[in-house]
């Protein structure tokens, strides 16, 4: 027998002798019939009877002090199980460990682990609450909650965040990766952000299972290979002059808002949310909080656009049906339907403008993109955005107004195109 083991056995036998000179003095019958008091089984194990309650106690001395550790109810713990528990306590004593202190430490550790067992949903809520004040777009805030609710919560919302793994993340993403790739990509990014936050708060450890680079990129196809670009149906630019002439014949907030939108190549939300303080002479400045790209955007207004909003006051340039409310985002679509143009979308007029500018003018592509407030990785286009190029863009928008109000028909434009090609 190794020396260390022999020493441990000697200490254990000494502990047993100190606790009781004899082991296993109780029987199952005695456990059931014993009267009030402490009944020794030997080795420090006692049956405690108090009224109807029967429980097991391990009595020992540690550091010169008499101590008692409860082992559990005699109804839940049989005699053999109580003896095993007492034997474990004697082993701890032989190693110089106080069973009560060990139990206390284990309870503390369990409490700490329980505190860390926060669910993914709870982490998500804390993350959103922390970061929501920095999100300027109310729609963006709603999308965070809605996508997590619809796609993530049914899979692992109630799972402790520490337990979230790659298989769970893929179970969320795979059903929508090919059919709703844009949504799926955003969901993946949001899961990754929440898990990174949880790790920083020590709620989880290890790598992030939602990480794309070096991880999910090896499991899921790349976005550019599955993403389908859906274009908003747009009106052919050759039909714009005739359409604008007809549009001007119709009154109403929706008609004027649509005309203003086409002349400024702006987005629906930017137009219906426009307020009088944003207008300074012939410049419309849209705050970054209302822009898709998050950056303030100045729009040079042509003469007709200025006429449309002249002398307008109130909370919004284009008023809704109720006082103090803006025009509905469906109002301009309703105008298109009344004019028999329901096959095109309001947003599609931005594409119409871009196509006209690229095919019928010599303005630089970067300037056209800047007029549309498009974010781009192209250095030239970003240079235009940084420098604003307001005066150059004014020439572009004036040329657009001239084309829109020319009254030219589709046939007129065809003839002009043929003549230009022949020169």
N, C-alpha and C positions, 0 to 999 in steps of 0.2 A: 504494500500500500504506500503511495507517495507520502512524503512527510507532510505536505500541506493538507492533504485530505485527512491524514491521521490526526492532525492537530484540530481540524474542524470537527471531526467525530468526537474527540475528547471534550471540546468545549460544549458540543451539543448534549453529550451525556451528562455533563456537569449541570447544564441548565435544567435538564429533565429532573435530576436529583434534587435540585434546589426547589423546583416547582412542586414536586410531589414524589414521594418514595415509591409510588406504585401507579402504573398506567392502566387505563381502561377498566375502571371499577364500576362504571355505570352499565346498565343494560337498557334495551329499548323499553322494556316494561317499567323500569324505574323512572325513565325519562317521562313516561306518561302518567305515572302514579305519584311521583315525588311531591311532598308538601312544600309550603313556603320556605324560602331560604336558599342558601348556596349548597350545591351538591357537587363534590369533587369527582372528576373522572381521572385525575392524575395528569401530570405534565403541565399543570397550569390551567387546564380546561375545567370550567364549572358550568353547571346548569343553574340558572337563576330563576326562581319561581316567585312571582309577586301576584297574588290573586289568581286571575285566570291567565295571566301572561307568563310565558315560559321563553327564556332566551339563553343564548350561549355567551359566556364571558371567558376571556383569557386573562388570567391574573399573573403578573410578573413584577420583578424588580429591575429598574434600570437607573443607573446613576445614583444608587442609594435610595431611590424613591419607589414606593409601591404604586403600580399602575394597573388599570383595568381597560381592556379593549373589547368592545362589543363585537361579536361575530355574526349576530343575526338571530332572528326568531327561530325557536325550536320547531315551529309549525312549517317554516320554509326550509330549514336546514336540519337534515337528519343527523343521527349520532355519528355515523361514519364520516359524513361531510364535515361535521364540527371538529372531529378528531384530525381530519386532513388540514383544516384551517389552523388549528392549534399547532400542528406540526410545522406549518409554514412560518408561523410566528416564532417558534423555537429556533428554526434555521436562521431567521433574521437576527435574533438575539445572539446566536453563536458567531455571527459576522459583525457584531457590534452595532446593529441597526435597531433603533426603537420602532416597533411595529406601528405605534400610534402616530409618530412623526412621519413615517413613510406614508401612512394612509392619508394624513393631512396634506402632504406634498402631492400625492396622486390626485387628491380632490382639487387642489389648486391648479395643477397641470390640466386636469380635465375641464375645469372652468375656463382656463385660457384657451384651450382648443375649441370649446363650445363658442366662446366669444368670436373666435376666428371663423367659425362655421357659418359665416354670413352668406346668404344666397346670392346668385347672380342678379336676380331681380332687385334685391336690396342695394347691391352695389350700383346697379344701373340708375336707380332712383337717386342715390346720393351723388353720383356723377353728374346727372342731368341738373339736379338742384344747384350744384356747385358751378357748373359751366353755363347754365341757361341765361344768366344776366349778360353774358358776353355775346350771345347769339342775337343779332339785330332783327332777323327775319322771323316773324311769328310762324310762318309756314314751315320754316326749318325746325323750329321747336316742336311743332306738332308731328313732323315727320319722324323725329327721333323717337318719340314715345310710340307712335303708331307702328313703325316698322319693328321695334323691339317687341311690342305686344303681339303683333300678328305672326311674326316669323320665329322669334327667339323664345319667348316665354313658354309656348306649348312644348318645346323640346327640353330646355334646361333652365327655365326661369326659376324653379324652386330648388334647383340643385346647388349645394354649397359651391361657392365660386372656386374654391381650391380644387374641386373635383372636375371642373370643366376641362375637357380634353379635345384633341383633334377630331375624334370620331363624332362627338357631339356637335362641334362646329360644322363639320361636313354634312351632318344630318339636317342642319338648317339650310346650308347653302346649295347643296346638290340639286334639290327639287326645283330651284328657281334660277340656277346659274345660267342655263341655256335660254330659258324663256323670259326671264326678267333680269337680264344681266346688270343693268344699271342699278336697280334696286338691290340685287344680291351683293354687288360690290360695295354699296353704301352700308348694308347690314354688316358685312364682314369688317369694314373699317370701324364701325361703331362697337362691335364686339371687341375688336383689338384694343380700342381706346379704353373701354371699361375694364378689360383684364389688365392692361398696363396700370391703370389707376389702382386697381385692387392689389397689385403687386407692390406698388409704391406705399400703400397703406398696410402692408404686411399681411393682407388677407389671403394671399396665395404666394407660392414660390414656383420656380421653374420657368421654362420658356413659354412664350405666348402662343397658344395653339391656333390663333386666328391670324398670325403673322403671314403676310403674302410672300415677301422676298425670302428665298432660301427655305421655304416651308410649303405653304399651300400652292405655290406656283408649280410645284412638282406633281400636284394632285388634280388641280382644276385647270381647264384650258384657259389660255390668256384671253383677256377681255376683248382685245382687238380682233380675235378670231371668231368670237361668237356674237359680238355686239352688232345689232342691226340698227342702222341709222334710219330713223323715221322722220321724214321731212313733212313739215306742215304744208298741206295743200296750198299753193300760192297762185295768184292771178298772173297771167302772162303780162309782162310789162307793156306789150303793145296794146293791151286793152285798158290800160290805166287812164289815159286821157279821156276816153269816152265814159268810163266808169265815174271818174271824178266830176265830170260835167253833170251826170245824172245825180250823183250824190249831193251836189250843191243845191239841187232842186228840192231836196227833202229837208224839212225842218226837224227840230228836236235835238236834245242833248246827245243822244246816241250818234246821230249823223255828224254833228260837229266834232264830237270826240274822235270818231273814226277818221274824219278828214284831217284833223290835227295829228293823229297817230301816223297816218300815211305820209304826211309832209315832213314829219320829224323822224321817221323810221324808228320810233320808240316802241317799247313793249306795252302791253295792255295795262299791267300794274303801275307802270311809271306814269301813264296818262291819267288813269282814273284816280290816282293818288296825288296828282299835281295840285299845288296850292298857290294862291296869289303871291305869297312872299318869295316863291321860287323864281318868279319872273322879274328880271331886271332889264328893262328896255327890250332889246332884241336877243337876250340870252336867257335861256331856261336852265337853271342849275338844279340838278337832282342830287339830293344828299346820298352819300354812300350807303346809308342804312336802307335805302329804297332800291338800290341797284343790285342786280344779280351778282356782279363781281365784287361788291362791297366797296367800290371806289366811287367818289363823287364824279358826276359827268355833266359837262356843260354842252348844251345843245344850241347852236346858232339858229334863230328863228327867221324864216323867210317872211315876206310881207303878208301873205295870206294867213300864215299861222298866227301872226301878230293880230291880224284883224279878227280871227276867230275868238281870241281870248280877251280882246279889248274890253275894258270897263267891267270885267267880271270880278265879283267880290264874293265874300262868304268863305266858308271853310275850305271848299274845293273849287277848282276851275270848272269842273263838270259835275253838276249836282245830281244826286240821286232823287228818288221819289220822296224820301223823308228828309226833313230839315236836318242840316248838319251832317248828312251822310253823302258819300261819294257815289258816283254812277256805278251801277252793277257791272261786274266784269262780263256779264252776258249781254249787255245792252248793245254793244257793237256787233256781236254775232247776230243778234236779232235784226239789226239794220241790213246786214248782208242777206239774210233770209228774205226780207221784204223786197229786196232788189233782185231776187232771183239768183243770188250768188252763194248759196249755201254750200256749194262744192269747194269753196275756198275758206281759209281761216283768217282770223284777224292777224295772228302772228305771222302768217305767210306773207304779208305785205313787206316785212323786213327782207325776205328772200327776193321779192319782186324788186325792191330798191337795189339790192346788191347785184342782181343779174343785170338790171338796166345800167348801173354804174360801170360794171365790168365790160359789158358789150357795146355800150353806146357812148362812153366817155373815155378820156385819157387820164383820169385821176388815178394816182397810185393805189394799188391794192391795200397798202397799209393805211392809207387815209380813209378808204371805204370802211375797213374794219374798225378804225377809230370812231367813225361816225356811228357805227352800230354798237359801240362800247363793248366790243368783243375782247376777251382776254386771250392772249396768245403767247406762245413761247418764242415766236419770231422776234428777233432783236429789233428789226426795223419797225415793226408794228408797235412794240413796246416803247420805242423811242418816240413815236408819234403820240402815244398815250401820255407819256411823261411830259412831253412838251405841249400837249393839248391841241396844237395846230388849229386853233379856233377860227382864225381868218381863212385858212385854206379850206377848212370844212364848211365855212359859210358859203364859199364859192360853189362847193359841191351841192349843198342843200338848195341854193338858189337855182342851180341848173336843174335839180330835181323838180322844184316848184314849176319852173318854166315848162318842163316836159309834161308834168301832171296837168297843167292848166292850158296846154296848147290846143286841146280840142281835136288833135289829130286822130284820124281813124286808123284801124288796123291796115287798111289798104294804103293810106297815105304813108304810113311808116314802111311798108313793104317797098313802095316805089322809091322812097328816099334811100332805103338800104341798098336797092339795086343800083341806083345812081351813084351812091358812094363807092360801091364795089367796082363800078366801071371806071372811075377816075384813076 
